[in-house]
Amino acid sequence: MINTETKAINETLWALRSKKPLILQQGGSSSGKTWGILYAFISYLLHDRRNEKLLLSVVAETLPHLKKGAMKDFGDILDACGIPVQVNKTDNIYTLPNGSHVE
């Protein structure tokens, strides 16, 4: 069961829906920030903006850091929610069912 009522998810969705130019999340390591933010972005892309094809870029200091953190969490969320995606493994681009891309 996925807890979709976390502070990181709620605050990120509020900021996205309010069109805030910057979203800051604070907390210690393993506090769920990355997971919550990614879940909120997926929800926003597939529900709030389902009729638009958008591009979301997730970045980190290094590719190994990105692979161990955000990319792993992203895949776990997609699997847990049963969201089918097309994956370009060469460029690390995921295409969501509505045509939006996450890189």
Phi and psi restraints in degrees (range 20) as a CNS / XPLOR table:
assign (resid 1 and name C) (resid 2 and name N)
       (resid 2 and name CA) (resid 2 and name C) 1.0 -98.3 20.0 2
assign (resid 2 and name N) (resid 2 and name CA)
       (resid 2 and name C) (resid 3 and name N) 1.0 128.8 20.0 2
assign (resid 2 and name C) (resid 3 and name N)
       (resid 3 and name CA) (resid 3 and name C) 1.0 -83.7 20.0 2
assign (resid 3 and name N) (resid 3 and name CA)
       (resid 3 and name C) (resid 4 and name N) 1.0 106.9 20.0 2
assign (resid 3 and name C) (resid 4 and name N)
       (resid 4 and name CA) (resid 4 and name C) 1.0 -98.5 20.0 2
assign (resid 4 and name N) (resid 4 and name CA)
       (resid 4 and name C) (resid 5 and name N) 1.0 11.9 20.0 2
assign (resid 4 and name C) (resid 5 and name N)
       (resid 5 and name CA) (resid 5 and name C) 1.0 -116.8 20.0 2
assign (resid 5 and name N) (resid 5 and name CA)
       (resid 5 and name C) (resid 6 and name N) 1.0 52.3 20.0 2
assign (resid 5 and name C) (resid 6 and name N)
       (resid 6 and name CA) (resid 6 and name C) 1.0 -98.1 20.0 2
assign (resid 6 and name N) (resid 6 and name CA)
       (resid 6 and name C) (resid 7 and name N) 1.0 162.4 20.0 2
assign (resid 6 and name C) (resid 7 and name N)
       (resid 7 and name CA) (resid 7 and name C) 1.0 -60.4 20.0 2
assign (resid 7 and name N) (resid 7 and name CA)
       (resid 7 and name C) (resid 8 and name N) 1.0 -44.5 20.0 2
assign (resid 7 and name C) (resid 8 and name N)
       (resid 8 and name CA) (resid 8 and name C) 1.0 -62.0 20.0 2
assign (resid 8 and name N) (resid 8 and name CA)
       (resid 8 and name C) (resid 9 and name N) 1.0 -42.2 20.0 2
assign (resid 8 and name C) (resid 9 and name N)
       (resid 9 and name CA) (resid 9 and name C) 1.0 -66.7 20.0 2
assign (resid 9 and name N) (resid 9 and name CA)
       (resid 9 and name C) (resid 10 and name N) 1.0 -51.2 20.0 2
assign (resid 9 and name C) (resid 10 and name N)
       (resid 10 and name CA) (resid 10 and name C) 1.0 -61.4 20.0 2
assign (resid 10 and name N) (resid 10 and name CA)
       (resid 10 and name C) (resid 11 and name N) 1.0 -45.0 20.0 2
assign (resid 10 and name C) (resid 11 and name N)
       (resid 11 and name CA) (resid 11 and name C) 1.0 -67.0 20.0 2
assign (resid 11 and name N) (resid 11 and name CA)
       (resid 11 and name C) (resid 12 and name N) 1.0 -38.4 20.0 2
assign (resid 11 and name C) (resid 12 and name N)
       (resid 12 and name CA) (resid 12 and name C) 1.0 -68.6 20.0 2
assign (resid 12 and name N) (resid 12 and name CA)
       (resid 12 and name C) (resid 13 and name N) 1.0 -44.3 20.0 2
assign (resid 12 and name C) (resid 13 and name N)
       (resid 13 and name CA) (resid 13 and name C) 1.0 -62.2 20.0 2
assign (resid 13 and name N) (resid 13 and name CA)
       (resid 13 and name C) (resid 14 and name N) 1.0 -42.0 20.0 2
assign (resid 13 and name C) (resid 14 and name N)
       (resid 14 and name CA) (resid 14 and name C) 1.0 -59.4 20.0 2
assign (resid 14 and name N) (resid 14 and name CA)
       (resid 14 and name C) (resid 15 and name N) 1.0 -45.3 20.0 2
assign (resid 14 and name C) (resid 15 and name N)
       (resid 15 and name CA) (resid 15 and name C) 1.0 -64.9 20.0 2
assign (resid 15 and name N) (resid 15 and name CA)
       (resid 15 and name C) (resid 16 and name N) 1.0 -42.2 20.0 2
assign (resid 15 and name C) (resid 16 and name N)
       (resid 16 and name CA) (resid 16 and name C) 1.0 -63.2 20.0 2
assign (resid 16 and name N) (resid 16 and name CA)
       (resid 16 and name C) (resid 17 and name N) 1.0 -46.1 20.0 2
assign (resid 16 and name C) (resid 17 and name N)
       (resid 17 and name CA) (resid 17 and name C) 1.0 -67.8 20.0 2
assign (resid 17 and name N) (resid 17 and name CA)
       (resid 17 and name C) (resid 18 and name N) 1.0 -27.8 20.0 2
assign (resid 17 and name C) (resid 18 and name N)
       (resid 18 and name CA) (resid 18 and name C) 1.0 -87.3 20.0 2
assign (resid 18 and name N) (resid 18 and name CA)
       (resid 18 and name C) (resid 19 and name N) 1.0 -0.7 20.0 2
assign (resid 18 and name C) (resid 19 and name N)
       (resid 19 and name CA) (resid 19 and name C) 1.0 59.0 20.0 2
assign (resid 19 and name N) (resid 19 and name CA)
       (resid 19 and name C) (resid 20 and name N) 1.0 40.5 20.0 2
assign (resid 19 and name C) (resid 20 and name N)
       (resid 20 and name CA) (resid 20 and name C) 1.0 -70.7 20.0 2
assign (resid 20 and name N) (resid 20 and name CA)
       (resid 20 and name C) (resid 21 and name N) 1.0 137.0 20.0 2
assign (resid 20 and name C) (resid 21 and name N)
       (resid 21 and name CA) (resid 21 and name C) 1.0 -75.8 20.0 2
assign (resid 21 and name N) (resid 21 and name CA)
       (resid 21 and name C) (resid 22 and name N) 1.0 -15.5 20.0 2
assign (resid 21 and name C) (resid 22 and name N)
       (resid 22 and name CA) (resid 22 and name C) 1.0 -146.0 20.0 2
assign (resid 22 and name N) (resid 22 and name CA)
       (resid 22 and name C) (resid 23 and name N) 1.0 136.4 20.0 2
assign (resid 22 and name C) (resid 23 and name N)
       (resid 23 and name CA) (resid 23 and name C) 1.0 -124.1 20.0 2
assign (resid 23 and name N) (resid 23 and name CA)
       (resid 23 and name C) (resid 24 and name N) 1.0 122.0 20.0 2
assign (resid 23 and name C) (resid 24 and name N)
       (resid 24 and name CA) (resid 24 and name C) 1.0 -111.6 20.0 2
assign (resid 24 and name N) (resid 24 and name CA)
       (resid 24 and name C) (resid 25 and name N) 1.0 130.4 20.0 2
assign (resid 24 and name C) (resid 25 and name N)
       (resid 25 and name CA) (resid 25 and name C) 1.0 -121.6 20.0 2
assign (resid 25 and name N) (resid 25 and name CA)
       (resid 25 and name C) (resid 26 and name N) 1.0 130.9 20.0 2
assign (resid 25 and name C) (resid 26 and name N)
       (resid 26 and name CA) (resid 26 and name C) 1.0 -116.6 20.0 2
assign (resid 26 and name N) (resid 26 and name CA)
       (resid 26 and name C) (resid 27 and name N) 1.0 149.8 20.0 2
assign (resid 26 and name C) (resid 27 and name N)
       (resid 27 and name CA) (resid 27 and name C) 1.0 158.2 20.0 2
assign (resid 27 and name N) (resid 27 and name CA)
       (resid 27 and name C) (resid 28 and name N) 1.0 164.8 20.0 2
assign (resid 27 and name C) (resid 28 and name N)
       (resid 28 and name CA) (resid 28 and name C) 1.0 -75.1 20.0 2
assign (resid 28 and name N) (resid 28 and name CA)
       (resid 28 and name C) (resid 29 and name N) 1.0 175.7 20.0 2
assign (resid 28 and name C) (resid 29 and name N)
       (resid 29 and name CA) (resid 29 and name C) 1.0 -65.7 20.0 2
assign (resid 29 and name N) (resid 29 and name CA)
       (resid 29 and name C) (resid 30 and name N) 1.0 147.7 20.0 2
assign (resid 29 and name C) (resid 30 and name N)
       (resid 30 and name CA) (resid 30 and name C) 1.0 64.1 20.0 2
assign (resid 30 and name N) (resid 30 and name CA)
       (resid 30 and name C) (resid 31 and name N) 1.0 25.0 20.0 2
assign (resid 30 and name C) (resid 31 and name N)
       (resid 31 and name CA) (resid 31 and name C) 1.0 -89.2 20.0 2
assign (resid 31 and name N) (resid 31 and name CA)
       (resid 31 and name C) (resid 32 and name N) 1.0 -5.1 20.0 2
assign (resid 31 and name C) (resid 32 and name N)
       (resid 32 and name CA) (resid 32 and name C) 1.0 94.6 20.0 2
assign (resid 32 and name N) (resid 32 and name CA)
       (resid 32 and name C) (resid 33 and name N) 1.0 10.5 20.0 2
assign (resid 32 and name C) (resid 33 and name N)
       (resid 33 and name CA) (resid 33 and name C) 1.0 -62.9 20.0 2
assign (resid 33 and name N) (resid 33 and name CA)
       (resid 33 and name C) (resid 34 and name N) 1.0 -53.1 20.0 2
assign (resid 33 and name C) (resid 34 and name N)
       (resid 34 and name CA) (resid 34 and name C) 1.0 -60.2 20.0 2
assign (resid 34 and name N) (resid 34 and name CA)
       (resid 34 and name C) (resid 35 and name N) 1.0 -47.9 20.0 2
assign (resid 34 and name C) (resid 35 and name N)
       (resid 35 and name CA) (resid 35 and name C) 1.0 -60.5 20.0 2
assign (resid 35 and name N) (resid 35 and name CA)
       (resid 35 and name C) (resid 36 and name N) 1.0 -48.1 20.0 2
assign (resid 35 and name C) (resid 36 and name N)
       (resid 36 and name CA) (resid 36 and name C) 1.0 -63.5 20.0 2
assign (resid 36 and name N) (resid 36 and name CA)
       (resid 36 and name C) (resid 37 and name N) 1.0 -42.2 20.0 2
assign (resid 36 and name C) (resid 37 and name N)
       (resid 37 and name CA) (resid 37 and name C) 1.0 -65.4 20.0 2
assign (resid 37 and name N) (resid 37 and name CA)
       (resid 37 and name C) (resid 38 and name N) 1.0 -44.6 20.0 2
assign (resid 37 and name C) (resid 38 and name N)
       (resid 38 and name CA) (resid 38 and name C) 1.0 -62.9 20.0 2
assign (resid 38 and name N) (resid 38 and name CA)
       (resid 38 and name C) (resid 39 and name N) 1.0 -43.4 20.0 2
assign (resid 38 and name C) (resid 39 and name N)
       (resid 39 and name CA) (resid 39 and name C) 1.0 -59.9 20.0 2
assign (resid 39 and name N) (resid 39 and name CA)
       (resid 39 and name C) (resid 40 and name N) 1.0 -43.6 20.0 2
assign (resid 39 and name C) (resid 40 and name N)
       (resid 40 and name CA) (resid 40 and name C) 1.0 -62.6 20.0 2
assign (resid 40 and name N) (resid 40 and name CA)
       (resid 40 and name C) (resid 41 and name N) 1.0 -42.2 20.0 2
assign (resid 40 and name C) (resid 41 and name N)
       (resid 41 and name CA) (resid 41 and name C) 1.0 -63.0 20.0 2
assign (resid 41 and name N) (resid 41 and name CA)
       (resid 41 and name C) (resid 42 and name N) 1.0 -43.9 20.0 2
assign (resid 41 and name C) (resid 42 and name N)
       (resid 42 and name CA) (resid 42 and name C) 1.0 -61.6 20.0 2
assign (resid 42 and name N) (resid 42 and name CA)
       (resid 42 and name C) (resid 43 and name N) 1.0 -46.5 20.0 2
assign (resid 42 and name C) (resid 43 and name N)
       (resid 43 and name CA) (resid 43 and name C) 1.0 -59.5 20.0 2
assign (resid 43 and name N) (resid 43 and name CA)
       (resid 43 and name C) (resid 44 and name N) 1.0 -45.2 20.0 2
assign (resid 43 and name C) (resid 44 and name N)
       (resid 44 and name CA) (resid 44 and name C) 1.0 -61.8 20.0 2
assign (resid 44 and name N) (resid 44 and name CA)
       (resid 44 and name C) (resid 45 and name N) 1.0 -45.9 20.0 2
assign (resid 44 and name C) (resid 45 and name N)
       (resid 45 and name CA) (resid 45 and name C) 1.0 -65.3 20.0 2
assign (resid 45 and name N) (resid 45 and name CA)
       (resid 45 and name C) (resid 46 and name N) 1.0 -39.9 20.0 2
assign (resid 45 and name C) (resid 46 and name N)
       (resid 46 and name CA) (resid 46 and name C) 1.0 -88.5 20.0 2
assign (resid 46 and name N) (resid 46 and name CA)
       (resid 46 and name C) (resid 47 and name N) 1.0 -20.9 20.0 2
assign (resid 46 and name C) (resid 47 and name N)
       (resid 47 and name CA) (resid 47 and name C) 1.0 -114.3 20.0 2
assign (resid 47 and name N) (resid 47 and name CA)
       (resid 47 and name C) (resid 48 and name N) 1.0 -56.7 20.0 2
assign (resid 47 and name C) (resid 48 and name N)
       (resid 48 and name CA) (resid 48 and name C) 1.0 -69.3 20.0 2
assign (resid 48 and name N) (resid 48 and name CA)
       (resid 48 and name C) (resid 49 and name N) 1.0 -36.5 20.0 2
assign (resid 48 and name C) (resid 49 and name N)
       (resid 49 and name CA) (resid 49 and name C) 1.0 -120.0 20.0 2
assign (resid 49 and name N) (resid 49 and name CA)
       (resid 49 and name C) (resid 50 and name N) 1.0 34.7 20.0 2
assign (resid 49 and name C) (resid 50 and name N)
       (resid 50 and name CA) (resid 50 and name C) 1.0 -61.4 20.0 2
assign (resid 50 and name N) (resid 50 and name CA)
       (resid 50 and name C) (resid 51 and name N) 1.0 -22.4 20.0 2
assign (resid 50 and name C) (resid 51 and name N)
       (resid 51 and name CA) (resid 51 and name C) 1.0 -96.0 20.0 2
assign (resid 51 and name N) (resid 51 and name CA)
       (resid 51 and name C) (resid 52 and name N) 1.0 7.8 20.0 2
assign (resid 51 and name C) (resid 52 and name N)
       (resid 52 and name CA) (resid 52 and name C) 1.0 -120.9 20.0 2
assign (resid 52 and name N) (resid 52 and name CA)
       (resid 52 and name C) (resid 53 and name N) 1.0 146.8 20.0 2
assign (resid 52 and name C) (resid 53 and name N)
       (resid 53 and name CA) (resid 53 and name C) 1.0 -99.4 20.0 2
assign (resid 53 and name N) (resid 53 and name CA)
       (resid 53 and name C) (resid 54 and name N) 1.0 107.4 20.0 2
assign (resid 53 and name C) (resid 54 and name N)
       (resid 54 and name CA) (resid 54 and name C) 1.0 -113.8 20.0 2
assign (resid 54 and name N) (resid 54 and name CA)
       (resid 54 and name C) (resid 55 and name N) 1.0 163.5 20.0 2
assign (resid 54 and name C) (resid 55 and name N)
       (resid 55 and name CA) (resid 55 and name C) 1.0 -117.5 20.0 2
assign (resid 55 and name N) (resid 55 and name CA)
       (resid 55 and name C) (resid 56 and name N) 1.0 127.5 20.0 2
assign (resid 55 and name C) (resid 56 and name N)
       (resid 56 and name CA) (resid 56 and name C) 1.0 -117.5 20.0 2
assign (resid 56 and name N) (resid 56 and name CA)
       (resid 56 and name C) (resid 57 and name N) 1.0 125.8 20.0 2
assign (resid 56 and name C) (resid 57 and name N)
       (resid 57 and name CA) (resid 57 and name C) 1.0 -107.8 20.0 2
assign (resid 57 and name N) (resid 57 and name CA)
       (resid 57 and name C) (resid 58 and name N) 1.0 126.2 20.0 2
assign (resid 57 and name C) (resid 58 and name N)
       (resid 58 and name CA) (resid 58 and name C) 1.0 -109.2 20.0 2
assign (resid 58 and name N) (resid 58 and name CA)
       (resid 58 and name C) (resid 59 and name N) 1.0 124.8 20.0 2
assign (resid 58 and name C) (resid 59 and name N)
       (resid 59 and name CA) (resid 59 and name C) 1.0 -124.7 20.0 2
assign (resid 59 and name N) (resid 59 and name CA)
       (resid 59 and name C) (resid 60 and name N) 1.0 158.6 20.0 2
assign (resid 59 and name C) (resid 60 and name N)
       (resid 60 and name CA) (resid 60 and name C) 1.0 -149.4 20.0 2
assign (resid 60 and name N) (resid 60 and name CA)
       (resid 60 and name C) (resid 61 and name N) 1.0 172.1 20.0 2
assign (resid 60 and name C) (resid 61 and name N)
       (resid 61 and name CA) (resid 61 and name C) 1.0 -61.0 20.0 2
assign (resid 61 and name N) (resid 61 and name CA)
       (resid 61 and name C) (resid 62 and name N) 1.0 -40.2 20.0 2
assign (resid 61 and name C) (resid 62 and name N)
       (resid 62 and name CA) (resid 62 and name C) 1.0 -138.8 20.0 2
assign (resid 62 and name N) (resid 62 and name CA)
       (resid 62 and name C) (resid 63 and name N) 1.0 158.7 20.0 2
assign (resid 62 and name C) (resid 63 and name N)
       (resid 63 and name CA) (resid 63 and name C) 1.0 -64.7 20.0 2
assign (resid 63 and name N) (resid 63 and name CA)
       (resid 63 and name C) (resid 64 and name N) 1.0 -42.5 20.0 2
assign (resid 63 and name C) (resid 64 and name N)
       (resid 64 and name CA) (resid 64 and name C) 1.0 -59.3 20.0 2
assign (resid 64 and name N) (resid 64 and name CA)
       (resid 64 and name C) (resid 65 and name N) 1.0 -38.9 20.0 2
assign (resid 64 and name C) (resid 65 and name N)
       (resid 65 and name CA) (resid 65 and name C) 1.0 -64.3 20.0 2
assign (resid 65 and name N) (resid 65 and name CA)
       (resid 65 and name C) (resid 66 and name N) 1.0 -41.2 20.0 2
assign (resid 65 and name C) (resid 66 and name N)
       (resid 66 and name CA) (resid 66 and name C) 1.0 -64.3 20.0 2
assign (resid 66 and name N) (resid 66 and name CA)
       (resid 66 and name C) (resid 67 and name N) 1.0 -42.7 20.0 2
assign (resid 66 and name C) (resid 67 and name N)
       (resid 67 and name CA) (resid 67 and name C) 1.0 -65.1 20.0 2
assign (resid 67 and name N) (resid 67 and name CA)
       (resid 67 and name C) (resid 68 and name N) 1.0 -39.9 20.0 2
assign (resid 67 and name C) (resid 68 and name N)
       (resid 68 and name CA) (resid 68 and name C) 1.0 -75.2 20.0 2
assign (resid 68 and name N) (resid 68 and name CA)
       (resid 68 and name C) (resid 69 and name N) 1.0 -23.6 20.0 2
assign (resid 68 and name C) (resid 69 and name N)
       (resid 69 and name CA) (resid 69 and name C) 1.0 -108.2 20.0 2
assign (resid 69 and name N) (resid 69 and name CA)
       (resid 69 and name C) (resid 70 and name N) 1.0 -90.7 20.0 2
assign (resid 69 and name C) (resid 70 and name N)
       (resid 70 and name CA) (resid 70 and name C) 1.0 -62.6 20.0 2
assign (resid 70 and name N) (resid 70 and name CA)
       (resid 70 and name C) (resid 71 and name N) 1.0 -41.2 20.0 2
assign (resid 70 and name C) (resid 71 and name N)
       (resid 71 and name CA) (resid 71 and name C) 1.0 -66.9 20.0 2
assign (resid 71 and name N) (resid 71 and name CA)
       (resid 71 and name C) (resid 72 and name N) 1.0 -39.3 20.0 2
assign (resid 71 and name C) (resid 72 and name N)
       (resid 72 and name CA) (resid 72 and name C) 1.0 -66.0 20.0 2
assign (resid 72 and name N) (resid 72 and name CA)
       (resid 72 and name C) (resid 73 and name N) 1.0 -47.4 20.0 2
assign (resid 72 and name C) (resid 73 and name N)
       (resid 73 and name CA) (resid 73 and name C) 1.0 -60.7 20.0 2
assign (resid 73 and name N) (resid 73 and name CA)
       (resid 73 and name C) (resid 74 and name N) 1.0 -41.7 20.0 2
assign (resid 73 and name C) (resid 74 and name N)
       (resid 74 and name CA) (resid 74 and name C) 1.0 -59.6 20.0 2
assign (resid 74 and name N) (resid 74 and name CA)
       (resid 74 and name C) (resid 75 and name N) 1.0 -48.2 20.0 2
assign (resid 74 and name C) (resid 75 and name N)
       (resid 75 and name CA) (resid 75 and name C) 1.0 -62.3 20.0 2
assign (resid 75 and name N) (resid 75 and name CA)
       (resid 75 and name C) (resid 76 and name N) 1.0 -40.5 20.0 2
assign (resid 75 and name C) (resid 76 and name N)
       (resid 76 and name CA) (resid 76 and name C) 1.0 -62.5 20.0 2
assign (resid 76 and name N) (resid 76 and name CA)
       (resid 76 and name C) (resid 77 and name N) 1.0 -41.2 20.0 2
assign (resid 76 and name C) (resid 77 and name N)
       (resid 77 and name CA) (resid 77 and name C) 1.0 -64.8 20.0 2
assign (resid 77 and name N) (resid 77 and name CA)
       (resid 77 and name C) (resid 78 and name N) 1.0 -46.7 20.0 2
assign (resid 77 and name C) (resid 78 and name N)
       (resid 78 and name CA) (resid 78 and name C) 1.0 -59.3 20.0 2
assign (resid 78 and name N) (resid 78 and name CA)
       (resid 78 and name C) (resid 79 and name N) 1.0 -43.9 20.0 2
assign (resid 78 and name C) (resid 79 and name N)
       (resid 79 and name CA) (resid 79 and name C) 1.0 -64.0 20.0 2
assign (resid 79 and name N) (resid 79 and name CA)
       (resid 79 and name C) (resid 80 and name N) 1.0 -47.1 20.0 2
assign (resid 79 and name C) (resid 80 and name N)
       (resid 80 and name CA) (resid 80 and name C) 1.0 -62.8 20.0 2
assign (resid 80 and name N) (resid 80 and name CA)
       (resid 80 and name C) (resid 81 and name N) 1.0 -32.9 20.0 2
assign (resid 80 and name C) (resid 81 and name N)
       (resid 81 and name CA) (resid 81 and name C) 1.0 -92.6 20.0 2
assign (resid 81 and name N) (resid 81 and name CA)
       (resid 81 and name C) (resid 82 and name N) 1.0 -6.5 20.0 2
assign (resid 81 and name C) (resid 82 and name N)
       (resid 82 and name CA) (resid 82 and name C) 1.0 67.7 20.0 2
assign (resid 82 and name N) (resid 82 and name CA)
       (resid 82 and name C) (resid 83 and name N) 1.0 33.7 20.0 2
assign (resid 82 and name C) (resid 83 and name N)
       (resid 83 and name CA) (resid 83 and name C) 1.0 -90.7 20.0 2
assign (resid 83 and name N) (resid 83 and name CA)
       (resid 83 and name C) (resid 84 and name N) 1.0 116.2 20.0 2
assign (resid 83 and name C) (resid 84 and name N)
       (resid 84 and name CA) (resid 84 and name C) 1.0 -76.8 20.0 2
assign (resid 84 and name N) (resid 84 and name CA)
       (resid 84 and name C) (resid 85 and name N) 1.0 136.0 20.0 2
assign (resid 84 and name C) (resid 85 and name N)
       (resid 85 and name CA) (resid 85 and name C) 1.0 -134.3 20.0 2
assign (resid 85 and name N) (resid 85 and name CA)
       (resid 85 and name C) (resid 86 and name N) 1.0 154.7 20.0 2
assign (resid 85 and name C) (resid 86 and name N)
       (resid 86 and name CA) (resid 86 and name C) 1.0 -96.5 20.0 2
assign (resid 86 and name N) (resid 86 and name CA)
       (resid 86 and name C) (resid 87 and name N) 1.0 135.2 20.0 2
assign (resid 86 and name C) (resid 87 and name N)
       (resid 87 and name CA) (resid 87 and name C) 1.0 -120.4 20.0 2
assign (resid 87 and name N) (resid 87 and name CA)
       (resid 87 and name C) (resid 88 and name N) 1.0 126.5 20.0 2
assign (resid 87 and name C) (resid 88 and name N)
       (resid 88 and name CA) (resid 88 and name C) 1.0 -97.9 20.0 2
assign (resid 88 and name N) (resid 88 and name CA)
       (resid 88 and name C) (resid 89 and name N) 1.0 97.9 20.0 2
assign (resid 88 and name C) (resid 89 and name N)
       (resid 89 and name CA) (resid 89 and name C) 1.0 -69.6 20.0 2
assign (resid 89 and name N) (resid 89 and name CA)
       (resid 89 and name C) (resid 90 and name N) 1.0 -26.0 20.0 2
assign (resid 89 and name C) (resid 90 and name N)
       (resid 90 and name CA) (resid 90 and name C) 1.0 -65.4 20.0 2
assign (resid 90 and name N) (resid 90 and name CA)
       (resid 90 and name C) (resid 91 and name N) 1.0 -46.3 20.0 2
assign (resid 90 and name C) (resid 91 and name N)
       (resid 91 and name CA) (resid 91 and name C) 1.0 -101.0 20.0 2
assign (resid 91 and name N) (resid 91 and name CA)
       (resid 91 and name C) (resid 92 and name N) 1.0 0.8 20.0 2
assign (resid 91 and name C) (resid 92 and name N)
       (resid 92 and name CA) (resid 92 and name C) 1.0 54.8 20.0 2
assign (resid 92 and name N) (resid 92 and name CA)
       (resid 92 and name C) (resid 93 and name N) 1.0 49.8 20.0 2
assign (resid 92 and name C) (resid 93 and name N)
       (resid 93 and name CA) (resid 93 and name C) 1.0 -115.5 20.0 2
assign (resid 93 and name N) (resid 93 and name CA)
       (resid 93 and name C) (resid 94 and name N) 1.0 127.1 20.0 2
assign (resid 93 and name C) (resid 94 and name N)
       (resid 94 and name CA) (resid 94 and name C) 1.0 -107.8 20.0 2
assign (resid 94 and name N) (resid 94 and name CA)
       (resid 94 and name C) (resid 95 and name N) 1.0 130.3 20.0 2
assign (resid 94 and name C) (resid 95 and name N)
       (resid 95 and name CA) (resid 95 and name C) 1.0 -106.1 20.0 2
assign (resid 95 and name N) (resid 95 and name CA)
       (resid 95 and name C) (resid 96 and name N) 1.0 118.2 20.0 2
assign (resid 95 and name C) (resid 96 and name N)
       (resid 96 and name CA) (resid 96 and name C) 1.0 -78.8 20.0 2
assign (resid 96 and name N) (resid 96 and name CA)
       (resid 96 and name C) (resid 97 and name N) 1.0 164.7 20.0 2
assign (resid 96 and name C) (resid 97 and name N)
       (resid 97 and name CA) (resid 97 and name C) 1.0 -55.7 20.0 2
assign (resid 97 and name N) (resid 97 and name CA)
       (resid 97 and name C) (resid 98 and name N) 1.0 -27.9 20.0 2
assign (resid 97 and name C) (resid 98 and name N)
       (resid 98 and name CA) (resid 98 and name C) 1.0 -87.8 20.0 2
assign (resid 98 and name N) (resid 98 and name CA)
       (resid 98 and name C) (resid 99 and name N) 1.0 3.2 20.0 2
assign (resid 98 and name C) (resid 99 and name N)
       (resid 99 and name CA) (resid 99 and name C) 1.0 94.6 20.0 2
assign (resid 99 and name N) (resid 99 and name CA)
       (resid 99 and name C) (resid 100 and name N) 1.0 -5.7 20.0 2
assign (resid 99 and name C) (resid 100 and name N)
       (resid 100 and name CA) (resid 100 and name C) 1.0 -69.7 20.0 2
assign (resid 100 and name N) (resid 100 and name CA)
       (resid 100 and name C) (resid 101 and name N) 1.0 151.9 20.0 2
assign (resid 100 and name C) (resid 101 and name N)
       (resid 101 and name CA) (resid 101 and name C) 1.0 -116.5 20.0 2
assign (resid 101 and name N) (resid 101 and name CA)
       (resid 101 and name C) (resid 102 and name N) 1.0 142.2 20.0 2
assign (resid 101 and name C) (resid 102 and name N)
       (resid 102 and name CA) (resid 102 and name C) 1.0 -122.5 20.0 2
assign (resid 102 and name N) (resid 102 and name CA)
       (resid 102 and name C) (resid 103 and name N) 1.0 123.7 20.0 2
